[in-house]
C-alpha cells in the first residue's frame, strides 16, 4: 500500500532499499546463528561422511559432544598404536555403555586384519585374524552388524579375540575355556571409513550394551568419534610399521654379527642359530635339520637347543658348565613329517594347531611330556634355491600361534642361516684339506728324514777349502758338475757357506746347517735336469758372483746376500720335470693352488723351502731377529719367483735400463732388479760353461723336455717344437735360445760388471759350435733331429773338426769321415769335463 502511494519517481529507490534491508537482515540472522553455536548449546546442523555406509548423512553434534571428542584427541599423544586404539576404544565403550569391545584394523597394503587390544587388555603382540568370514563379510559389504543372538562361528570369532590373553597364559583351547566366563547377549560391529579410502579401514566391535540393546545412536557415536581419530590411528600404524622395519633391520644386523662369529665350528653355529631364532620369534623350542645330499635325508643337528650325537648317552658340557646328555641324532626321509614336507616343497609352513595337522607326529610329545601347540617350519635355501636344511620353531610364547610378522622374520633369517651354514661347511672343508695337507707334509718330512750318520758326519767334518773339491772354484770357467761323488757336493756347499762368512755372520749352528743341506737335497726329485746337481751348480755360480763382483760394497745388504745364496740352493725344490704351462694345462694340484698368482712352480718351490725351514732342526735362520727374518723370506720369495723365465722377460727392459744408467744402491727397486739378474744368470749358467758341459746339459734338458712332450700328447695336446722329440731341431733351438735369452741377459750383467766379459766369449764360442752342428744336420752328415742327435758324440765331432782346420776356420764341406755314431759302449754322453 505504501509503495502504491509513493510517487513514481521514488518507487524505484524504495524497491532498492527493500532489497538491501532484506539482505542485511539475513546476514544478521546468520551471524547470530554462528555466535550461538560458539557460545551456547544451540544445535548446528552439519553434514559429514557416514561411517557405516560411506555416504552423506545428517546428525546433530552438541557442544558437550564436541568437548568430549576434543578431550579424547588431547589424550592421544602416545606413539604406540595399541595404546592409542585402547584409549579410543575405552571412549566409545563409555559413550555407548558397553561391557567390552575391540577394534579390528585393516592393513591397507596387505589387507590383513589385526587386533591390538580389547577393552580390558592391551596386547603386547598384534593378533592377526586370518580366513575369518565374519569380519571379511563386514569389510566387503561396509554394513553395520547388530545382533542379540550369534551362531557358533560368529561366537567363536568374537570369543577367540576377547579370550586371547587368557589363551596365552593357559596354553589351552581358549574358546572352550572362556565360554563359561564370557556370555555375549548383544553385539555391534560398525565399519569405519575415511575420505581417502573407499573400503573400510577398521571394524569397531562392541560387546554387551548394559541394560539395553545397541541402537542407531550408538552407531553415530562411533561415526562421530572416528571421523576425528581415524587419521591419527592410521598415522600411528604407519609409524609403528616403519619403526618395526627399522628394529627388524637392526636385529638382523645383530644376528648376522652374532652368527658370522661362530662359523669356525658348525655345531656352535647351529646352536647360535637356534638361540637367535628363538629370540626373534619368541619360540619355546627350536630344531635344525641339515640335508645330507648323499643320502637325501634330513639329519637333526640340533634338537630342543642341544646338539645331537650319533650315539646314545653322549655327555656334553654346556656354556654355563652344566653336563647334559645329548639327544640322539634323528634322520628323516624327505617324505616324512613336517620338516620333510618343507624340505620337499621349499615352502614355509605355519601350523596354528599342531595336533590338528595331519603331518604332526604326537609320539615325541608323549615320550617327553612336552606339548606342542603350534609350529613355524621354514626352509634354509642357498643362492640357487636349493635346500640346505630346515628350521622348526615350536610354541610361540604368550601367543596362540606364530604371526605373519614371524613368517617375514623367518624368511629373512633363513637367508643369514644359509650363508653362515654354507660358509661354515666350506670352512670345515678347508680345515680338513689343511689337516690333510699338514698330515701329508708330516708324512713327506718323515720320509725325507736325513740319515743320522750322514748328518753327524757333515756336522763334525773339517770344513775344507773349496778348491780342494774344485780347482779354481772361484772362477766363472770352473765346472761344478765335475764334482763327484754326491757327498762331495755337500762338503762343497758347506765350504761355500763358510767361505762367504755366512756361518759366523748369522750364527748358524753346524748341526742345523748340516741337516738343512741334507734336507734340501732330499727335497729334490730326480728328473733329468732339474735336480740336486742343477741346484748345486746354480748355488756355485752365485758363490762365484759374490766372490768376484763388488756386491758387498754398498750394493747388496748382508741379508740380501744370505737370501740370494739360500734361494739359489732351494729355487727348484720338488721340481717335477714339467714347466708352468704343463701344470696349468693338466689342471694339476699345483695349478689349482698357485695359478691365480702366476709362476706356479716357482711359488711351489718357495712353499717347499718354507716347509724345510719349518722342519725341526732345519731352520738356519733361527738366530735372526724377527724383523730380519721377515725380510729374508720376502727376498727369498722374490728371488725364487725371478727364475720364472716369463718374469725375467717382463723385467728385461728395466734390467737393460739399469745396465745403461748404472746401479743406484739407494733405490730399493735397483736392489730387487740386481737380485733378479744375479739369480737368473745363475739359473742359466750352464750355457756359459765349456762346450763339453753345454752339450751334456743340453742332452739332459731335452730329455726332460721330450718326456713332457710325450705326456702332453697322451693328454691330447700338441706340444711345442722344443717339447716334441719328432719335430725338435736341437741345434736350431739352442741357437735361438742363445740369441734371444742368454746373450741379452749376460750382456746386461757384463755392462754392470766388466769382470764377466769371459762369459760372453764362451757363449759366442758355444753358439758357433751349435751353428756347425746345424750345418752338419742340414748337409746330412748327422742323421736325425730331436733326441737322435745325441746319438752322436758332438764333443768328439767338434774336436776332430778343429784338428782338421788348424790353419783356418772349421769347414764341414769335406769332413764326413769325422762323423761317427756313438758305439753301444758309449751310452753316456757325459764327457770328462
CORQUIUR-V772299 format. One record per helix or strand of 3 or more residues. SS is the DSSP state (h for helix, s for strand). FROM is the first residue (numbers start at 0). TO is the last residue. If there is no record, write none. Layout:
ss->[SS:SS]
from->[FROM:FROM]
to->[TO:TO]
This chain:
ss->[h:h:s:s:h:h:s:s:s:h:s:h:h:h:s:s:h:h:s:s:s:s:s:h:s:h:h:s:s:h:h:h:h:h:h:h:h:h:h:h:h:h:h:h:h:h:h:h:h:h:h:h]
from->[1:7:44:55:62:80:97:112:121:132:144:151:163:173:186:196:215:265:282:296:314:322:330:336:348:353:362:374:386:403:451:465:479:485:501:509:531:557:579:588:599:625:644:667:684:690:720:729:753:785:793:815]
to->[4:38:48:59:74:95:105:117:128:140:146:161:169:177:193:208:259:280:291:302:316:324:332:344:350:355:367:380:395:446:459:467:481:498:504:522:547:569:584:593:613:640:660:682:687:713:722:751:777:790:803:817]
